[in-house]
Amino acid sequence: MKKRIGILTGGGDCPGLNAVIRGVVTAAIIKYDWEVVGVEDGFDGLLNSEKCRQLSLEDVRGILPRGGTILGTTNRGNPFSYPVEKNGKIEYIDISESVIDRIKAMGIDALVVVGGDGSLKIAMELMSKGVPIVGVPKTIDNDLMETDVTFGYNTALETATDALDKLHSTAESHHRVMIMEVMGRYAGWIALESGIAGGADVILIPEIPFDIKKICHAIDERRKKGSRFSIIVAAEGAFPDGGKRVVKQNADSAHSIERLGGVGEYIAGELSGCLDMDVRVTVLGHLQRGGSPSTFDRCLGSRFGVKALELIAKNEFGRMVCLNGRSIKSVSIEKAVRKLKLVDPDGEMVKCAEELGIMLGR
């Protein structure tokens, strides 16, 4: 009997999502002769039959260079904590049974969930209720355990490094301190690797609380030695020793998360008070999520998609595809989302940065 596979993309978008979708659809049709149903806007789409459509080879033709996801995505729509308005107030209820009924009604035999730790945790809960699921890891932060790297990260790194290259020329011309704020709530991988690749002078990451006085001293010493400009890369989740993360917008409920942003401006304000230099801030923001995926991310996304279908064919559910060395393998979703993959403050990458003369805020 022909299988029917569903696929959805949840959480924030990133380069390479379309490569995964194409990999799933192409392998399903060509190798297995299965049908694929594309679910629009993450888990939210499972509540609306109009947001679910069968995907053909024609639908995925030419999408490899495209950023984002042809299925759309959202950070909301958790079926176990779904927002509904009652008496003028927002309440959160469990509508997971309705989602499961919809999956059954559409004849979906297995679901491919492409997402970060949040989406994969929802997938685990649906698994516990009997929905056959295979996970595909996705995050530009590269903070998912059990996979060497996630697709989207490489493209985000290239974007950040390219921005640093461009900031160097204007910083040097105007003798400024340039601060570039990049994504990284809890993990500083983008800041650390782009900072090394882009020749930053200071890198600030969430894993190493920074001392603003030491940063001032380091920049002042550079100036005294003839370097009339400095480049700082700061992850959005970086924070001062003994302080807190800079929050742009507080969580609007117990079911949402605070939105970070503003650490660059905070650092600029502190540096302006102790340095006789012009300090400017650039926030890359969603530029890191957009654009055409790199060759690496296109290839990795394609391999992840094909591997997901292989797991379904073997009835190996509750697994997440992963990159291990040069091979695509799988691990249990539960193991993958148990904790985040953070930068080791005493690890090789940090030591490399410091031995290159880069100041890590400590």
Secondary structure, DSSP 8 states (H G I E B T S, - for coil): ---EEEEEE-SS--TTHHHHHHHHHHHIIIII--EEEEETTGGGGGG-GGGEEEE-TTTTTT-TT--S-TT---S---TTSEEEEETTEEEEE--HHHHHHHHHHTT-SEEEEEE-HHHHHHHHHHHHTT--EEEEEB-TT--BTTSS--BTHHHHHHHHHHHHHHHHHHHHHHTEEEEEEE--SS--HHHHHHHHHTT-SEEE-TTS-B-HHHHHHHHHHHHHTT---EEEEEETT--BTTS---EEE--SSTTS--EE--HHHHHHHHHHTT-SSEEEEEE-GGGGT-S---HHHHHHHHHHHHHHHHHHHTT--SEEEEEETTEEEEEEHHHHTSSB----TTSHHHHHHHHTT-B---
